[in-house]
Amino acid sequence: MPVLPDEILSEILSPALKVSDDLFSDTSVVSPFSTYAPSTSAYLLVCKDWLRVATPLLYHVVVLRSKAQANALETVLRGNSEFGRYIKKLRVEGGYGTAMLSILKVAPNVTDLFISLSIWSSDATSGLCKGLPLINPHRVIVLDHWTPKPLNNKNLAALTETLLSCIRTWTNLKVFTFPYGSSANYGTVWRERARNLVKNLAQAQTVHTIQLSCTFWTIPEFISQLCDIPSLRLIQFEKPLDDDMDDTKINSIPKLKALARYATVQSIGAESPSPDFVPEIAPSLDPSFTPMESASEESREIVWKRVLFFAMYVEELRDPAFPRWPTNSHPSRLPILSVSKYFNRLGLPYLYDCPNLTLGSAPMIAEQLQGHPDLGSSIRFLFMPWDPIPTDSMHIILSHASNVESFVPRGAGEYVRAIPVEVLDVLARTAGPSLKKFHVALEISTISTSLLAHFTALRILELRCPHSIRAKESDPAPDALKSLHTLRIRSRNTSFLDILTSMRLESLRTLILPFYPDNQFIITKFLKAHGRKLLHLTVGSIDDDCNFLDLCPFLVDVEFLEECDMSQLTRETPHQTLTKITADELPDDFEKVGLDIFDMFPALREIKVGDFRWPTTEREINKSKRVPIAESLLEKGIELKDSTGKHWIPRVKSTRARAQRR
């Protein structure tokens, strides 16, 4: 069987194993390597050929973020020191003890070194201090983020002293990334650190490029000192200069003017193409040309309707967040209708697809619909206006809008203007068969269930009832809202649920209850009637007496709007279908309650908590209370996810940490 040459195989594997220089040199507060990603070392397990070719590629860039990782690398290099020669770029984000000496001893070819000075008193730096003089890098990147209370301990002092000494003696050092910016002016410690670093760089005979990785809004005093370094040829500002940092401040220092390379926020903005830019379109070379002249009328209409659908941004206007008024990027659509009678006929329905209802426009739209009733069927999306619309105008508009699919408020807020009962009646009778999504506020004391029966297609209903509401006893309609899939109650008042209890609601699958419902009895009554249909439930404060998991035996997921209610999850019999639990936060005694309660949920695979994110540094991971909880849950096949939806992946652990975990 023919095999690929190693050179070609290397080119194939290189993109998968490569770590970009932008990531390697990233000096952000949160390391780009803090998020877990599957190890690329898996490629080495495919076959012996891949192992042979990929090993040098794997060790080309080494990133160490924990003591356990450093110990693991030390073990590998102790078994095969030749791997150390493959290391070209080394990023060390901590101290990591004596293992660093063993690593640096067998890594003589390191050309790019990343060192973090975020060293705590518990971070042993003896290995780094002894190992740094053994290498001779071409580029050094130092990370030392400004904080109001700078770190100050023996380990940090020892590493800093060693680093400064090495800077003076490294003969290959050409490029240095300076970790301080304008913020170094704030605090004696930071000024002293910057001054000491510049002093030692001045004694380095080979450095020709200084890269400034921080933000600058003023010229700190160390900049002038940097300019005096004899071998320096370039000072590169990595980040765009702040608005307050104009050319005059740099030009005021002649040496800096000669050495500096930088960009400003304004210059970057000027280089970027404007989103409102509309290119000029050259006139047709043949003015008599008629597009699709040989096609049938039906085909032409289909094509031009599709063109006009996009030209008049119909889909965008259906989004509540889309601007309601013309902009440079989305100008008025009326000129399109003026191109020809043909365009006017095809495009006019799109103009009415989602009319912009305001206090001023509603009467005009109502007048147009009275003159052209056929346009009413083109209205498909309506947004609740912020301002009160004259009832007669709304009555006329809704009486013609027979195909409305969505009637919701504009924006993502919870505010909805109450709708008069007579307007609701017109909407039900005209658009009831087509309306699929409806957000409404009702300030009435009674409602006819037969009126609700008109909404035969309604799938999503969001309701706000600030006052109690009851059904008219004379007209029960058990088949009303037969298509309702999602019900959300946005007000504390839950009396509307009592009306729905008597209905069949055969399609109901999702129920979202308010934070603090005013009547737990009504909720329990509703769940007894419809709980077996529900797959998705969101609850706020709920009584312990209302054991909703018993009333909803087929729930797939449940969301607690507040703290996860452990009393509701404590069961004696298994709940067979629940796969996901979402909560705003976990109770303080979550681990004390015991994770064995989740044994009663054999289908549970995910718990998502919204008030936190996973720690990103070794120190934070060791202090986190949720990391051991997540690892215990993983043993049960349950993923604990943070607010971003990422679940915890166990990191490499030292022998001591594994023993403590047991």
DANORVEN-V358399 format. One record per pair of residues at least 24 apart in sequence whose ideal C-beta (glycine too) atoms are under 6 Angstrom apart, sorted by sequence separation. I is the first residue (numbers start at 0). J is the second residue. D is the distance in whole Angstrom. If there is no record, write none. Layout:
i = [I | I]
j = [J | J]
d = [D | D]
This chain:
i = [58 | 84 | 94 | 112 | 197 | 206 | 214 | 234 | 239 | 375 | 432 | 445 | 447 | 452 | 458 | 482 | 483 | 484 | 485 | 486 | 487 | 488 | 491 | 497 | 500 | 515 | 526 | 562 | 578 | 61 | 73 | 80 | 109 | 207 | 208 | 209 | 210 | 211 | 212 | 215 | 216 | 234 | 235 | 236 | 239 | 310 | 352 | 375 | 376 | 378 | 379 | 380 | 381 | 383 | 415 | 417 | 428 | 449 | 457 | 465 | 477 | 488 | 492 | 493 | 496 | 500 | 504 | 507 | 514 | 515 | 69 | 100 | 110 | 351 | 376 | 427 | 445 | 456 | 457 | 458 | 459 | 460 | 461 | 462 | 463 | 464 | 468 | 477 | 491 | 508 | 509 | 510 | 511 | 512 | 513 | 519 | 548 | 573 | 574 | 576 | 577 | 578 | 579 | 580 | 581 | 582 | 583 | 584 | 58 | 96 | 99 | 103 | 109 | 110 | 111 | 112 | 113 | 114 | 115 | 116 | 197 | 201 | 210 | 216 | 351 | 352 | 353 | 357 | 361 | 365 | 372 | 382 | 398 | 403 | 447 | 449 | 452 | 463 | 467 | 468 | 512 | 565 | 569 | 583 | 58 | 59 | 60 | 61 | 62 | 63 | 64 | 70 | 73 | 94 | 98 | 99 | 193 | 197 | 200 | 216 | 226 | 239 | 356 | 358 | 397 | 401 | 448 | 451 | 464 | 470 | 493 | 500 | 568 | 573 | 613 | 66 | 69 | 73 | 76 | 93 | 94 | 97 | 100 | 128 | 215 | 226 | 348 | 390 | 393 | 397 | 404 | 451 | 496 | 570 | 612 | 32 | 55 | 66 | 72 | 94 | 96 | 100 | 103 | 124 | 131 | 218 | 362 | 365 | 400 | 403 | 408 | 611 | 612 | 99 | 103 | 127 | 172 | 175 | 361 | 365 | 368 | 394 | 398 | 402 | 403 | 404 | 405 | 406 | 407 | 448 | 464 | 32 | 120 | 122 | 167 | 173 | 177 | 323 | 364 | 383 | 397 | 124 | 128 | 132 | 166 | 172 | 180 | 383 | 462 | 605 | 606 | 607 | 609 | 124 | 131 | 135 | 137 | 172 | 173 | 174 | 175 | 176 | 177 | 180 | 181 | 603 | 613 | 143 | 167 | 180 | 181 | 184 | 118 | 135 | 137 | 138 | 139 | 140 | 142 | 163 | 167 | 176 | 181 | 183 | 313 | 317 | 23 | 118 | 141 | 145 | 166 | 316 | 594 | 181 | 307 | 311 | 590 | 149 | 307 | 313 | 16 | 118 | 12 | 16 | 304 | 18 | 303 | 307 | 9 | 13 | 8 | 514 | 5 | 415 | 275 | 275 | 274 | 94 | 317 | 23 | 23 | 413 | 319 | 319 | 24 | 26 | 28 | 26 | 119 | 65 | 71 | 33 | 68 | 70 | 67 | 67 | 29 | 67 | 35]
j = [82 | 108 | 118 | 136 | 221 | 230 | 238 | 258 | 263 | 399 | 456 | 469 | 471 | 476 | 482 | 506 | 507 | 508 | 509 | 510 | 511 | 512 | 515 | 521 | 524 | 539 | 550 | 586 | 602 | 86 | 98 | 105 | 134 | 232 | 233 | 234 | 235 | 236 | 237 | 240 | 241 | 259 | 260 | 261 | 264 | 335 | 377 | 400 | 401 | 403 | 404 | 405 | 406 | 408 | 440 | 442 | 453 | 474 | 482 | 490 | 502 | 513 | 517 | 518 | 521 | 525 | 529 | 532 | 539 | 540 | 95 | 126 | 136 | 377 | 402 | 453 | 471 | 482 | 483 | 484 | 485 | 486 | 487 | 488 | 489 | 490 | 494 | 503 | 517 | 534 | 535 | 536 | 537 | 538 | 539 | 545 | 574 | 599 | 600 | 602 | 603 | 604 | 605 | 606 | 607 | 608 | 609 | 610 | 85 | 123 | 126 | 130 | 136 | 137 | 138 | 139 | 140 | 141 | 142 | 143 | 224 | 228 | 237 | 243 | 378 | 379 | 380 | 384 | 388 | 392 | 399 | 409 | 425 | 430 | 474 | 476 | 479 | 490 | 494 | 495 | 539 | 592 | 596 | 610 | 86 | 87 | 88 | 89 | 90 | 91 | 92 | 98 | 101 | 122 | 126 | 127 | 221 | 225 | 228 | 244 | 254 | 267 | 384 | 386 | 425 | 429 | 476 | 479 | 492 | 498 | 521 | 528 | 596 | 601 | 641 | 95 | 98 | 102 | 105 | 122 | 123 | 126 | 129 | 157 | 244 | 255 | 377 | 419 | 422 | 426 | 433 | 480 | 525 | 599 | 641 | 62 | 85 | 96 | 102 | 124 | 126 | 130 | 133 | 154 | 161 | 248 | 392 | 395 | 430 | 433 | 438 | 641 | 642 | 130 | 134 | 158 | 203 | 206 | 392 | 396 | 399 | 425 | 429 | 433 | 434 | 435 | 436 | 437 | 438 | 479 | 495 | 64 | 152 | 154 | 199 | 205 | 209 | 355 | 396 | 415 | 429 | 157 | 161 | 165 | 199 | 205 | 213 | 416 | 495 | 638 | 639 | 640 | 642 | 158 | 165 | 169 | 171 | 206 | 207 | 208 | 209 | 210 | 211 | 214 | 215 | 637 | 647 | 178 | 202 | 215 | 216 | 219 | 154 | 171 | 173 | 174 | 175 | 176 | 178 | 199 | 203 | 212 | 217 | 219 | 349 | 353 | 60 | 155 | 178 | 182 | 203 | 353 | 631 | 219 | 345 | 349 | 628 | 188 | 346 | 352 | 56 | 158 | 53 | 57 | 345 | 60 | 345 | 349 | 52 | 56 | 52 | 560 | 52 | 463 | 327 | 328 | 328 | 154 | 380 | 88 | 90 | 489 | 409 | 410 | 140 | 142 | 144 | 212 | 618 | 617 | 651 | 615 | 651 | 653 | 651 | 652 | 615 | 653 | 648]
d = [5 | 6 | 6 | 4 | 5 | 6 | 5 | 5 | 6 | 3 | 6 | 6 | 5 | 4 | 6 | 5 | 6 | 5 | 4 | 5 | 4 | 6 | 6 | 5 | 6 | 6 | 4 | 5 | 5 | 5 | 4 | 4 | 5 | 5 | 5 | 5 | 5 | 5 | 5 | 6 | 4 | 5 | 5 | 4 | 5 | 6 | 6 | 5 | 5 | 6 | 5 | 5 | 5 | 4 | 4 | 4 | 6 | 4 | 6 | 6 | 5 | 6 | 6 | 5 | 5 | 5 | 6 | 5 | 4 | 5 | 4 | 4 | 6 | 4 | 5 | 4 | 5 | 6 | 6 | 5 | 5 | 5 | 4 | 6 | 4 | 5 | 5 | 5 | 5 | 5 | 4 | 5 | 4 | 5 | 6 | 6 | 5 | 5 | 5 | 6 | 6 | 5 | 5 | 5 | 5 | 6 | 5 | 4 | 4 | 4 | 3 | 3 | 5 | 4 | 5 | 5 | 4 | 5 | 4 | 4 | 4 | 5 | 6 | 5 | 5 | 5 | 4 | 6 | 5 | 4 | 6 | 4 | 5 | 4 | 6 | 5 | 4 | 5 | 4 | 6 | 6 | 5 | 6 | 6 | 5 | 5 | 4 | 5 | 5 | 5 | 5 | 5 | 5 | 3 | 6 | 5 | 4 | 6 | 6 | 5 | 4 | 6 | 5 | 4 | 5 | 5 | 4 | 4 | 5 | 5 | 5 | 5 | 6 | 6 | 5 | 5 | 4 | 6 | 5 | 5 | 5 | 4 | 5 | 5 | 5 | 5 | 4 | 6 | 5 | 5 | 6 | 6 | 4 | 4 | 5 | 5 | 4 | 6 | 6 | 4 | 5 | 4 | 5 | 5 | 6 | 5 | 5 | 4 | 6 | 6 | 6 | 6 | 6 | 5 | 6 | 6 | 6 | 5 | 4 | 5 | 4 | 6 | 6 | 5 | 6 | 5 | 4 | 5 | 4 | 5 | 5 | 6 | 4 | 6 | 6 | 6 | 5 | 5 | 6 | 6 | 6 | 6 | 4 | 6 | 5 | 6 | 3 | 6 | 6 | 5 | 5 | 4 | 5 | 4 | 5 | 5 | 5 | 6 | 6 | 5 | 6 | 4 | 5 | 5 | 5 | 6 | 6 | 4 | 5 | 5 | 5 | 5 | 5 | 5 | 5 | 4 | 5 | 4 | 6 | 4 | 6 | 5 | 5 | 5 | 5 | 5 | 6 | 4 | 5 | 4 | 5 | 5 | 5 | 6 | 6 | 5 | 6 | 5 | 5 | 5 | 4 | 6 | 5 | 6 | 5 | 4 | 6 | 6 | 5 | 6 | 5 | 5 | 5 | 6 | 4 | 5 | 6 | 6 | 5 | 6 | 6 | 6 | 5 | 6 | 5 | 5 | 6 | 4 | 6 | 4 | 6 | 3 | 5 | 6 | 4 | 5 | 5 | 5 | 4]
